[in-house]
Amino acid sequence: MLTLKVLSVLLSYPEAEMLAALDEMADVIEQENLLLAAHKKSVLALIDTYRGADLLDAQEAYVALFDRGRFLSLHIFEHVHGESRDRGQAMVNLLQMYEAHGFEMSAHELPDYIPLFLEFLSQQEQTEAVQLLHDAMPVLSLLGARLTERGSEFSAIFDALAGFAGEPEALAEIRLQAATEGEDETLVNMDEIWEEEAVSFMGAGDTCKSQMDTVSPITITPRDQYLKAQNRSL
């Protein structure tokens, strides 16, 4: 499923290699035909925004959108666990799933980084990829709704993922949250927030071994608890 690989690249920090591969990525979206027609059109439009773009300008715009606060963090568990210990255990479970599938990740990225997660899914059977992606849709749909509120073309990626894997049950509540939650407070308190100790997930112990047998490593929370978890982490 190279389409998911393309979406992974589009959601990553822009590099010269990406700008050089725009035609190839567009061909994958067209020929693989994995997305709904409307979503395919939107993703192709996003690709077109990079044509003729200056790399430094693209990188600056990307950082301003995704790296200036937590509302649009591209780390899945950031939106569920914040900096709690539960996030570390969730990281370990996800990392072990990658390893069980023979997927090697870069040492400088956390397992729940969405572009990395999409790259992993692109190498799996479609049935399994759809299930794992659907498990993450409460967070992905929230990000998509926030991007839509900001008028960002990147919302096309999350709309396409929802069309591929299915929308979460709480979609209406998620969209309402995005429309009414106000400003990202991390923009105001940036210096204090980035002084917090980073999460360490490699030392979480062996308790995850028993959990992996019964719990999906990408499970977010029960659907009726999702918005409560969001409110606690904001």
HUZI-V735843 format. One line per field, one symbol per residue. ss: DSSP state (~ for helix, > for strand, _ for the rest). A space follows every 10 residues. Layout:
ss=???
This chain:
ss=_~~~~~~~~~ _____~~~~~ _~~~~~~~~~ ~~____~~~~ ~~~~~~~~~_ ____~~~~~~ ~~~~~~____ ____>~~~~_ ____~~~~~~ ~~~~~~~~~~ __________ __>~~~~~~~ ~____~~~~~ ~~~~~~~~~~ ~~~~~~~~~_ ____~~~~~~ ~~~~~_____ ~~~~~~~~~~ ____~~~__~ ~~~_______ _______~~~ ~_________ __~~~~~~~~ ~~~_
